[in-house]
Amino acid sequence: MKYKMIGDKLFVRLEEGEEIVSKLEQVLEDEGIHAGSFQGIGAVSKATLGHYSLKSKDYSEQELNQPLEIVSLQGTVSGEGVHPHACLGTKDMETYGGHLVEAVVAATCEVIVKPEPGSLDRYHDEEIGLDLLDI
């Protein structure tokens, strides 16, 4: 993983074999970023996506063990880490989308982080069953 600040944005390049979510959380912790947003593109060799059910208040997960293009990677940053969502495309131009649980970089993954001053925290909302931004 390599990264650098340019202006008010942090540019991150993840390399083949690196796990996106954990590496992104690592660089944000190293840089002291506890609020912001991010977006990215690239390719993965495998990924796990989640879908949250309001009815059962839990995630179902699906593992995708195939080469996939990152059509869209975006999310929020808080003191608790990242909350990433992704849309991943197959060679047949079909897509899968949801909460990105984990993903392994195939060739590269380029992420642009827009840090914000201060810190955002999360709190657990019992009714919804999720950790929401404490705004």
DRENDREN-171961 format. One record per residue: residue number from 1; x, y, z of N, C-alpha, C in turn. Coordinates in nm, 3 decimals, decimal comma, always signed. Layout:
BEGIN
+-----+---------+---------+---------+---------+---------+---------+---------+---------+---------+
| seq |      nx |      ny |      nz |     cax |     cay |     caz |      cx |      cy |      cz |
+-----+---------+---------+---------+---------+---------+---------+---------+---------+---------+
| NUM |       X |       Y |       Z |       X |       Y |       Z |       X |       Y |       Z |
...
+-----+---------+---------+---------+---------+---------+---------+---------+---------+---------+
//
This chain:
BEGIN
+-----+---------+---------+---------+---------+---------+---------+---------+---------+---------+
| seq |      nx |      ny |      nz |     cax |     cay |     caz |      cx |      cy |      cz |
+-----+---------+---------+---------+---------+---------+---------+---------+---------+---------+
|   1 |  +0,084 |  -0,116 |  +0,000 |  +0,000 |  +0,000 |  +0,000 |  +0,089 |  +0,123 |  +0,000 |
|   2 |  +0,051 |  +0,218 |  -0,082 |  +0,121 |  +0,346 |  -0,086 |  +0,016 |  +0,456 |  -0,079 |
|   3 |  +0,054 |  +0,569 |  -0,018 |  -0,042 |  +0,679 |  -0,009 |  +0,030 |  +0,811 |  +0,010 |
|   4 |  -0,041 |  +0,920 |  -0,026 |  +0,011 |  +1,054 |  +0,002 |  -0,102 |  +1,155 |  -0,003 |
|   5 |  -0,084 |  +1,262 |  +0,074 |  -0,179 |  +1,372 |  +0,075 |  -0,147 |  +1,465 |  -0,041 |
|   6 |  -0,250 |  +1,504 |  -0,113 |  -0,239 |  +1,608 |  -0,214 |  -0,354 |  +1,704 |  -0,187 |
|   7 |  -0,321 |  +1,825 |  -0,150 |  -0,425 |  +1,921 |  -0,111 |  -0,496 |  +1,869 |  +0,012 |
|   8 |  -0,628 |  +1,862 |  +0,004 |  -0,705 |  +1,816 |  +0,120 |  -0,752 |  +1,671 |  +0,105 |
|   9 |  -0,691 |  +1,595 |  +0,013 |  -0,732 |  +1,457 |  -0,009 |  -0,614 |  +1,362 |  +0,010 |
|  10 |  -0,648 |  +1,241 |  +0,057 |  -0,548 |  +1,136 |  +0,074 |  -0,567 |  +1,035 |  -0,039 |
|  11 |  -0,465 |  +1,017 |  -0,121 |  -0,470 |  +0,922 |  -0,232 |  -0,401 |  +0,793 |  -0,187 |
|  12 |  -0,474 |  +0,681 |  -0,200 |  -0,424 |  +0,552 |  -0,153 |  -0,423 |  +0,454 |  -0,271 |
|  13 |  -0,310 |  +0,383 |  -0,287 |  -0,304 |  +0,278 |  -0,388 |  -0,273 |  +0,146 |  -0,318 |
|  14 |  -0,370 |  +0,056 |  -0,325 |  -0,353 |  -0,078 |  -0,270 |  -0,301 |  -0,170 |  -0,378 |
|  15 |  -0,222 |  -0,269 |  -0,338 |  -0,158 |  -0,357 |  -0,434 |  -0,213 |  -0,499 |  -0,429 |
|  16 |  -0,182 |  -0,575 |  -0,531 |  -0,229 |  -0,713 |  -0,544 |  -0,209 |  -0,792 |  -0,414 |
|  17 |  -0,315 |  -0,860 |  -0,371 |  -0,310 |  -0,944 |  -0,253 |  -0,347 |  -0,875 |  -0,123 |
|  18 |  -0,354 |  -0,742 |  -0,124 |  -0,390 |  -0,670 |  -0,002 |  -0,541 |  -0,670 |  +0,018 |
|  19 |  -0,584 |  -0,674 |  +0,145 |  -0,725 |  -0,672 |  +0,178 |  -0,769 |  -0,526 |  +0,194 |
|  20 |  -0,870 |  -0,485 |  +0,120 |  -0,906 |  -0,343 |  +0,108 |  -0,951 |  -0,282 |  +0,241 |
|  21 |  -1,048 |  -0,341 |  +0,308 |  -1,107 |  -0,279 |  +0,427 |  -1,003 |  -0,262 |  +0,538 |
|  22 |  -0,929 |  -0,365 |  +0,569 |  -0,831 |  -0,356 |  +0,678 |  -0,717 |  -0,260 |  +0,645 |
|  23 |  -0,671 |  -0,261 |  +0,520 |  -0,562 |  -0,169 |  +0,481 |  -0,608 |  -0,024 |  +0,484 |
|  24 |  -0,731 |  +0,000 |  +0,440 |  -0,785 |  +0,136 |  +0,443 |  -0,798 |  +0,183 |  +0,588 |
|  25 |  -0,847 |  +0,097 |  +0,675 |  -0,857 |  +0,134 |  +0,816 |  -0,719 |  +0,159 |  +0,876 |
|  26 |  -0,620 |  +0,082 |  +0,835 |  -0,484 |  +0,101 |  +0,885 |  -0,428 |  +0,238 |  +0,848 |
|  27 |  -0,442 |  +0,278 |  +0,722 |  -0,387 |  +0,407 |  +0,681 |  -0,461 |  +0,522 |  +0,747 |
|  28 |  -0,591 |  +0,508 |  +0,765 |  -0,667 |  +0,615 |  +0,832 |  -0,625 |  +0,629 |  +0,977 |
|  29 |  -0,602 |  +0,517 |  +1,043 |  -0,553 |  +0,521 |  +1,182 |  -0,413 |  +0,581 |  +1,187 |
|  30 |  -0,325 |  +0,538 |  +1,097 |  -0,188 |  +0,591 |  +1,093 |  -0,186 |  +0,742 |  +1,071 |
|  31 |  -0,280 |  +0,791 |  +0,991 |  -0,285 |  +0,934 |  +0,958 |  -0,375 |  +1,013 |  +1,053 |
|  32 |  -0,438 |  +0,946 |  +1,149 |  -0,522 |  +1,015 |  +1,246 |  -0,649 |  +1,072 |  +1,187 |
|  33 |  -0,704 |  +1,005 |  +1,086 |  -0,828 |  +1,052 |  +1,021 |  -0,945 |  +0,978 |  +1,085 |
|  34 |  -1,038 |  +1,056 |  +1,147 |  -1,151 |  +0,998 |  +1,219 |  -1,285 |  +1,052 |  +1,171 |
|  35 |  -1,284 |  +1,120 |  +1,056 |  -1,408 |  +1,169 |  +0,996 |  -1,381 |  +1,193 |  +0,848 |
|  36 |  -1,480 |  +1,159 |  +0,765 |  -1,465 |  +1,185 |  +0,623 |  -1,541 |  +1,087 |  +0,537 |
|  37 |  -1,503 |  +1,084 |  +0,412 |  -1,565 |  +0,994 |  +0,315 |  -1,457 |  +0,946 |  +0,218 |
|  38 |  -1,492 |  +0,844 |  +0,140 |  -1,395 |  +0,793 |  +0,042 |  -1,468 |  +0,733 |  -0,076 |
|  39 |  -1,393 |  +0,722 |  -0,186 |  -1,442 |  +0,657 |  -0,307 |  -1,325 |  +0,589 |  -0,375 |
|  40 |  -1,355 |  +0,484 |  -0,454 |  -1,245 |  +0,414 |  -0,517 |  -1,287 |  +0,329 |  -0,635 |
|  41 |  -1,184 |  +0,283 |  -0,707 |  -1,200 |  +0,195 |  -0,822 |  -1,089 |  +0,091 |  -0,818 |
|  42 |  -1,098 |  -0,010 |  -0,904 |  -0,993 |  -0,110 |  -0,911 |  -1,048 |  -0,246 |  -0,947 |
|  43 |  -0,982 |  -0,350 |  -0,898 |  -1,025 |  -0,487 |  -0,928 |  -0,991 |  -0,575 |  -0,808 |
|  44 |  -1,075 |  -0,677 |  -0,788 |  -1,053 |  -0,772 |  -0,678 |  -1,055 |  -0,914 |  -0,730 |
|  45 |  -0,986 |  -1,002 |  -0,659 |  -0,985 |  -1,144 |  -0,696 |  -1,096 |  -1,220 |  -0,623 |
|  46 |  -1,138 |  -1,166 |  -0,508 |  -1,251 |  -1,223 |  -0,435 |  -1,302 |  -1,116 |  -0,339 |
|  47 |  -1,428 |  -1,131 |  -0,300 |  -1,489 |  -1,033 |  -0,210 |  -1,604 |  -1,099 |  -0,134 |
|  48 |  -1,636 |  -1,039 |  -0,021 |  -1,755 |  -1,078 |  +0,054 |  -1,840 |  -0,953 |  +0,071 |
|  49 |  -1,966 |  -0,962 |  +0,026 |  -2,062 |  -0,853 |  +0,038 |  -2,168 |  -0,890 |  +0,139 |
|  50 |  -2,221 |  -0,790 |  +0,207 |  -2,327 |  -0,812 |  +0,303 |  -2,451 |  -0,732 |  +0,267 |
|  51 |  -2,565 |  -0,783 |  +0,312 |  -2,693 |  -0,714 |  +0,295 |  -2,763 |  -0,716 |  +0,429 |
|  52 |  -2,804 |  -0,599 |  +0,478 |  -2,866 |  -0,587 |  +0,609 |  -3,018 |  -0,600 |  +0,598 |
|  53 |  -3,076 |  -0,682 |  +0,685 |  -3,221 |  -0,698 |  +0,691 |  -3,276 |  -0,622 |  +0,811 |
|  54 |  -3,361 |  -0,523 |  +0,785 |  -3,424 |  -0,451 |  +0,895 |  -3,514 |  -0,542 |  +0,978 |
|  55 |  -3,573 |  -0,641 |  +0,911 |  -3,665 |  -0,733 |  +0,979 |  -3,591 |  -0,820 |  +1,081 |
|  56 |  -3,484 |  -0,887 |  +1,039 |  -3,411 |  -0,977 |  +1,128 |  -3,298 |  -0,907 |  +1,204 |
|  57 |  -3,264 |  -0,785 |  +1,162 |  -3,157 |  -0,706 |  +1,223 |  -3,021 |  -0,776 |  +1,218 |
|  58 |  -2,994 |  -0,837 |  +1,103 |  -2,862 |  -0,895 |  +1,084 |  -2,826 |  -0,896 |  +0,936 |
|  59 |  -2,698 |  -0,922 |  +0,912 |  -2,646 |  -0,925 |  +0,776 |  -2,647 |  -1,066 |  +0,720 |
|  60 |  -2,684 |  -1,079 |  +0,594 |  -2,656 |  -1,201 |  +0,521 |  -2,533 |  -1,168 |  +0,436 |
|  61 |  -2,449 |  -1,266 |  +0,414 |  -2,326 |  -1,242 |  +0,338 |  -2,317 |  -1,336 |  +0,220 |
|  62 |  -2,252 |  -1,286 |  +0,115 |  -2,226 |  -1,368 |  -0,002 |  -2,080 |  -1,353 |  -0,041 |
|  63 |  -2,011 |  -1,467 |  -0,052 |  -1,872 |  -1,466 |  -0,098 |  -1,870 |  -1,477 |  -0,249 |
|  64 |  -1,787 |  -1,396 |  -0,310 |  -1,770 |  -1,396 |  -0,455 |  -1,625 |  -1,432 |  -0,483 |
|  65 |  -1,601 |  -1,554 |  -0,530 |  -1,466 |  -1,602 |  -0,556 |  -1,438 |  -1,602 |  -0,705 |
|  66 |  -1,424 |  -1,481 |  -0,759 |  -1,398 |  -1,464 |  -0,902 |  -1,339 |  -1,325 |  -0,924 |
|  67 |  -1,273 |  -1,305 |  -1,035 |  -1,223 |  -1,170 |  -1,065 |  -1,340 |  -1,075 |  -1,087 |
|  68 |  -1,333 |  -0,960 |  -1,021 |  -1,440 |  -0,860 |  -1,030 |  -1,381 |  -0,721 |  -1,043 |
|  69 |  -1,445 |  -0,640 |  -1,122 |  -1,408 |  -0,500 |  -1,138 |  -1,479 |  -0,420 |  -1,030 |
|  70 |  -1,408 |  -0,329 |  -0,964 |  -1,475 |  -0,240 |  -0,868 |  -1,538 |  -0,128 |  -0,949 |
|  71 |  -1,668 |  -0,138 |  -0,970 |  -1,742 |  -0,036 |  -1,043 |  -1,753 |  +0,089 |  -0,957 |
|  72 |  -1,776 |  +0,068 |  -0,828 |  -1,787 |  +0,179 |  -0,733 |  -1,752 |  +0,129 |  -0,594 |
|  73 |  -1,671 |  +0,205 |  -0,524 |  -1,639 |  +0,181 |  -0,384 |  -1,655 |  +0,315 |  -0,315 |
|  74 |  -1,739 |  +0,318 |  -0,213 |  -1,759 |  +0,443 |  -0,141 |  -1,799 |  +0,416 |  +0,003 |
|  75 |  -1,783 |  +0,517 |  +0,086 |  -1,821 |  +0,497 |  +0,224 |  -1,788 |  +0,616 |  +0,312 |
|  76 |  -1,812 |  +0,595 |  +0,441 |  -1,787 |  +0,698 |  +0,541 |  -1,677 |  +0,652 |  +0,636 |
|  77 |  -1,616 |  +0,752 |  +0,700 |  -1,509 |  +0,729 |  +0,795 |  -1,552 |  +0,787 |  +0,930 |
|  78 |  -1,535 |  +0,707 |  +1,036 |  -1,560 |  +0,755 |  +1,171 |  -1,446 |  +0,704 |  +1,260 |
|  79 |  -1,451 |  +0,739 |  +1,386 |  -1,350 |  +0,692 |  +1,479 |  -1,349 |  +0,542 |  +1,494 |
|  80 |  -1,460 |  +0,477 |  +1,459 |  -1,470 |  +0,331 |  +1,467 |  -1,417 |  +0,263 |  +1,341 |
|  81 |  -1,381 |  +0,339 |  +1,239 |  -1,328 |  +0,281 |  +1,115 |  -1,409 |  +0,323 |  +0,994 |
|  82 |  -1,410 |  +0,237 |  +0,894 |  -1,479 |  +0,268 |  +0,769 |  -1,610 |  +0,191 |  +0,759 |
|  83 |  -1,703 |  +0,249 |  +0,685 |  -1,828 |  +0,181 |  +0,651 |  -1,835 |  +0,180 |  +0,499 |
|  84 |  -1,782 |  +0,073 |  +0,436 |  -1,771 |  +0,069 |  +0,290 |  -1,887 |  -0,003 |  +0,221 |
|  85 |  -1,928 |  +0,050 |  +0,108 |  -2,022 |  -0,018 |  +0,019 |  -1,956 |  -0,028 |  -0,117 |
|  86 |  -1,990 |  -0,133 |  -0,193 |  -1,927 |  -0,153 |  -0,323 |  -2,026 |  -0,209 |  -0,424 |
|  87 |  -2,001 |  -0,176 |  -0,548 |  -2,066 |  -0,239 |  -0,662 |  -1,954 |  -0,304 |  -0,741 |
|  88 |  -1,966 |  -0,436 |  -0,762 |  -1,861 |  -0,514 |  -0,826 |  -1,916 |  -0,577 |  -0,954 |
|  89 |  -1,840 |  -0,568 |  -1,063 |  -1,887 |  -0,618 |  -1,192 |  -1,811 |  -0,741 |  -1,239 |
|  90 |  -1,885 |  -0,833 |  -1,303 |  -1,828 |  -0,954 |  -1,359 |  -1,783 |  -0,931 |  -1,502 |
|  91 |  -1,714 |  -1,032 |  -1,561 |  -1,672 |  -1,023 |  -1,701 |  -1,792 |  -1,021 |  -1,795 |
|  92 |  -1,909 |  -1,069 |  -1,747 |  -2,031 |  -1,068 |  -1,827 |  -2,112 |  -0,941 |  -1,807 |
|  93 |  -2,053 |  -0,842 |  -1,740 |  -2,113 |  -0,712 |  -1,715 |  -2,232 |  -0,718 |  -1,620 |
|  94 |  -2,237 |  -0,823 |  -1,536 |  -2,336 |  -0,831 |  -1,429 |  -2,274 |  -0,769 |  -1,304 |
|  95 |  -2,357 |  -0,719 |  -1,215 |  -2,304 |  -0,655 |  -1,095 |  -2,363 |  -0,714 |  -0,967 |
|  96 |  -2,282 |  -0,702 |  -0,863 |  -2,321 |  -0,736 |  -0,727 |  -2,296 |  -0,612 |  -0,643 |
|  97 |  -2,381 |  -0,586 |  -0,545 |  -2,359 |  -0,469 |  -0,462 |  -2,402 |  -0,492 |  -0,319 |
|  98 |  -2,343 |  -0,414 |  -0,229 |  -2,381 |  -0,420 |  -0,089 |  -2,269 |  -0,368 |  +0,000 |
|  99 |  -2,283 |  -0,400 |  +0,128 |  -2,181 |  -0,363 |  +0,227 |  -2,056 |  -0,447 |  +0,200 |
| 100 |  -1,941 |  -0,383 |  +0,186 |  -1,818 |  -0,456 |  +0,159 |  -1,759 |  -0,506 |  +0,291 |
| 101 |  -1,769 |  -0,636 |  +0,312 |  -1,716 |  -0,699 |  +0,433 |  -1,564 |  -0,713 |  +0,421 |
| 102 |  -1,520 |  -0,768 |  +0,308 |  -1,377 |  -0,778 |  +0,279 |  -1,359 |  -0,803 |  +0,130 |
| 103 |  -1,240 |  -0,769 |  +0,081 |  -1,208 |  -0,791 |  -0,060 |  -1,057 |  -0,791 |  -0,077 |
| 104 |  -1,008 |  -0,878 |  -0,163 |  -0,865 |  -0,889 |  -0,190 |  -0,836 |  -0,828 |  -0,327 |
| 105 |  -0,741 |  -0,737 |  -0,331 |  -0,706 |  -0,666 |  -0,454 |  -0,647 |  -0,763 |  -0,555 |
| 106 |  -0,694 |  -0,753 |  -0,681 |  -0,641 |  -0,835 |  -0,790 |  -0,521 |  -0,765 |  -0,854 |
| 107 |  -0,541 |  -0,649 |  -0,912 |  -0,433 |  -0,576 |  -0,978 |  -0,397 |  -0,451 |  -0,898 |
| 108 |  -0,497 |  -0,368 |  -0,875 |  -0,478 |  -0,246 |  -0,798 |  -0,613 |  -0,199 |  -0,747 |
| 109 |  -0,610 |  -0,113 |  -0,649 |  -0,729 |  -0,045 |  -0,600 |  -0,686 |  +0,096 |  -0,564 |
| 110 |  -0,751 |  +0,194 |  -0,623 |  -0,718 |  +0,334 |  -0,599 |  -0,832 |  +0,399 |  -0,522 |
| 111 |  -0,799 |  +0,454 |  -0,406 |  -0,900 |  +0,513 |  -0,319 |  -0,862 |  +0,658 |  -0,290 |
| 112 |  -0,960 |  +0,746 |  -0,299 |  -0,941 |  +0,886 |  -0,263 |  -1,023 |  +0,912 |  -0,137 |
| 113 |  -0,954 |  +0,952 |  -0,031 |  -1,018 |  +0,981 |  +0,097 |  -1,029 |  +1,133 |  +0,112 |
| 114 |  -1,147 |  +1,180 |  +0,150 |  -1,170 |  +1,322 |  +0,178 |  -1,182 |  +1,335 |  +0,330 |
| 115 |  -1,069 |  +1,359 |  +0,399 |  -1,075 |  +1,374 |  +0,544 |  -1,147 |  +1,503 |  +0,583 |
| 116 |  -1,209 |  +1,501 |  +0,698 |  -1,270 |  +1,621 |  +0,754 |  -1,210 |  +1,644 |  +0,892 |
| 117 |  -1,204 |  +1,770 |  +0,934 |  -1,149 |  +1,797 |  +1,068 |  -1,239 |  +1,738 |  +1,176 |
| 118 |  -1,179 |  +1,705 |  +1,287 |  -1,256 |  +1,653 |  +1,400 |  -1,273 |  +1,503 |  +1,393 |
| 119 |  -1,376 |  +1,456 |  +1,462 |  -1,399 |  +1,313 |  +1,471 |  -1,548 |  +1,285 |  +1,471 |
| 120 |  -1,586 |  +1,178 |  +1,405 |  -1,724 |  +1,129 |  +1,410 |  -1,725 |  +0,999 |  +1,488 |
| 121 |  -1,826 |  +0,981 |  +1,571 |  -1,842 |  +0,857 |  +1,643 |  -1,969 |  +0,789 |  +1,596 |
| 122 |  -1,989 |  +0,666 |  +1,639 |  -2,111 |  +0,591 |  +1,609 |  -2,176 |  +0,548 |  +1,739 |
| 123 |  -2,306 |  +0,531 |  +1,735 |  -2,380 |  +0,477 |  +1,849 |  -2,472 |  +0,368 |  +1,798 |
| 124 |  -2,503 |  +0,273 |  +1,884 |  -2,589 |  +0,163 |  +1,843 |  -2,736 |  +0,203 |  +1,859 |
| 125 |  -2,810 |  +0,198 |  +1,751 |  -2,954 |  +0,226 |  +1,752 |  -3,027 |  +0,093 |  +1,766 |
| 126 |  -3,090 |  +0,072 |  +1,880 |  -3,158 |  -0,056 |  +1,909 |  -3,273 |  -0,083 |  +1,813 |
| 127 |  -3,348 |  +0,021 |  +1,778 |  -3,464 |  +0,002 |  +1,690 |  -3,423 |  -0,045 |  +1,551 |
| 128 |  -3,321 |  +0,016 |  +1,495 |  -3,273 |  -0,021 |  +1,362 |  -3,179 |  -0,140 |  +1,369 |
| 129 |  -3,099 |  -0,145 |  +1,476 |  -3,004 |  -0,255 |  +1,493 |  -2,868 |  -0,228 |  +1,434 |
| 130 |  -2,841 |  -0,104 |  +1,399 |  -2,713 |  -0,067 |  +1,337 |  -2,639 |  +0,037 |  +1,418 |
| 131 |  -2,509 |  +0,048 |  +1,395 |  -2,429 |  +0,156 |  +1,453 |  -2,436 |  +0,275 |  +1,358 |
| 132 |  -2,501 |  +0,382 |  +1,402 |  -2,523 |  +0,500 |  +1,319 |  -2,427 |  +0,611 |  +1,354 |
| 133 |  -2,401 |  +0,699 |  +1,257 |  -2,317 |  +0,816 |  +1,285 |  -2,384 |  +0,902 |  +1,392 |
| 134 |  -2,307 |  +0,941 |  +1,491 |  -2,357 |  +1,025 |  +1,600 |  -2,340 |  +1,171 |  +1,559 |
| 135 |  -2,445 |  +1,224 |  +1,500 |  -2,440 |  +1,363 |  +1,448 |  -2,532 |  +1,450 |  +1,529 |
+-----+---------+---------+---------+---------+---------+---------+---------+---------+---------+
//
